[in-house]
Amino acid sequence: MTDPQSIRRSLTRKALATTRHRAAAGRILGLSENEVLALQYLGLAGRLTPSALGRALGLTSGGATALVQRLERAGHLTRESHPRDGRSTLLRLTPGSEALATEAFAPLVAELDRLAAALPDSERSVVGEFLGHVAEAAERHAEDAERAVEARDRAAIGEPVPGLWA
């Protein structure tokens, strides 16, 4: 029987290896690690608004704009009109960028698919449910950490003096 610490250690090793893989893919593609992460978010979502992409990456509005412009100039993404909000645009990977990302990550994806397919159905169900819960917990804790940073940054700015400008 595997103890919880061994499972956590394996998940940590996987997270660290993912970071190394993303950095290496960025060097291969001539992109920063954050730019590769942006492509991964867009690949997972299909389309995102620039502000949603910026939030996912923890960027300011100006940082998100600069990132989107760099990726657009490099031919990695396109903008299209938002179907419900005429004031907004949606970002999508270009076919060329999809092909580059596929080439960079396809061997890992194929091996993960092979490993999952090798599990008996009952085990695959348990593993899938567990990993879904792990992903939800990780996303929740990332959001909590981001909120803590925002609260700290707001506190560092200070509060207006009551009545001074009233």
N, C-alpha and C positions, 0 to 999 in steps of 0.2 A: 504494500500500500504506500502511496506517495503522500508525504506530509505537506501541509499547506505552505511551509517555507520553501520547499523544493519547487512547488508550482509557481510561487511568487518569484523565485530566483529565475526560473525559465522564462517567465513573462518579462522580467527585467532584462535578461540577456537578449530576448527578441526585440525589445524596444531599443536597446543600445545598438544592436546589429542593424535595425531599420534606419537609425540615424546615420550610421556609417555608410550604409548602402545609398541613402539619399545624397550624402556628401559626395560620394564617388560618382554617382549618376550626374550630379551637378557639374563636377569637373569634366566628365565625358561630354556633357551637353553644352558646356561653356556658360553655365548658370550658377548663381549663388544657391546655397542650400534653401534659403527662403523662397527663391523663385521656383525651385523644384517643388517645394511644399505647396506653393500656390497652384502649380500645375496639377499636383495630386488632389488638392481640394476641388479644383474645377473638374478633374476627371471623375471624381467620386460623385459630385453633385450634378454634373452635366452642364448646368448654367448657374451662375451666381451674379448678383449685382456687385459692383465694385465695393460698395460699403460692406456687404456681407463677407466678401473675400477679405477685406481689410480687418474686419472684426475677428474672423477665424485666425488670422495671422497675428493679431495683436498690434496692428498698425494704426497710426493716426490717420486722419483723412488725407493729409498731405503725403504721408508715406505710402498709403494705398494708391493714390493717384500716380505717384512716381513709379511704383512697381508695375501698375497696369500699363502705363505708357511705355516702360522699358520692354515688357513682354509683348506688347502690341507692335512696337517698332521692330522687334526681333522676329516677328511672324509667328509667335506662339499662341496668340489669342485674338479673337475678333469680338467686336461689339455688335449687338443686335437690339432692336427696339424691344422694350418690355411689353408683353402682350396686354397687360392690365394697367400699367402705369406709364403713360406717354412721356413723363418727365424723366424716366429712368431707363437705363440700358442693362442688358445682360451680357455677361462675358462667357465665351465658349472657347474651348481649345480649337485650334485650326487642325485640319486633317494631318498636316505635316508634323505638328507638335504631338498629336495623338500617336502617330507612327513612331516618333522618337521615344516617347514615354513608354510605349508598348515594347519597343526594342530593349530599353534599359531595364524594364521590370518584368518582362515576359518569362525569363527563366525562373525567377522566384515564384511568380504566380503559378506557373505550370507545376513546380514542385509542391507548392502548398495544395493545389488541387489534387495532385496525385496522392499526397499524404492523407488528405481528407477522404478521398474516394476509397482508400485502402481500409478505412475504419468500418467495422460492421455498422449497420444502420442504427442500432440502439446506441452504440458508443458515439457515433457521429452526432446524434440528437443531443446527447448529454454534453459533449464537447461544444457543440454549436450554441447551446443554451448558456453554458458557462462563459464562453468567450463573449457572447452578447452582453451578459451581465458585467463582465470585466470592462468592455468598451464603454458601457453606460457609466460605470463608476469612474473610469478614467476621464471621460468627458465632463462629468459632474464636478470632479475635483479640479480639473483645468479651469472650468468656469468659476469655481469658488476662488481659486488663486488669482484669476484675472480680476474678479471683483475686489479682492483684498488689495491688489496693486492700485486699482482705480481709487479706492477709498484712501489709501496712503497718499497717492498723488494729490487728491483733492485736499487732504488735510495739510499737506506741505505748502499748498498755495495760500492757505489762510482764509479767514472769514472776514467779511466786511465789518467795519465798525458800525454797530447799531446806531441809528439816528444821525450819523455823520452826513449822509447824503440824502436824507429824507426831507 
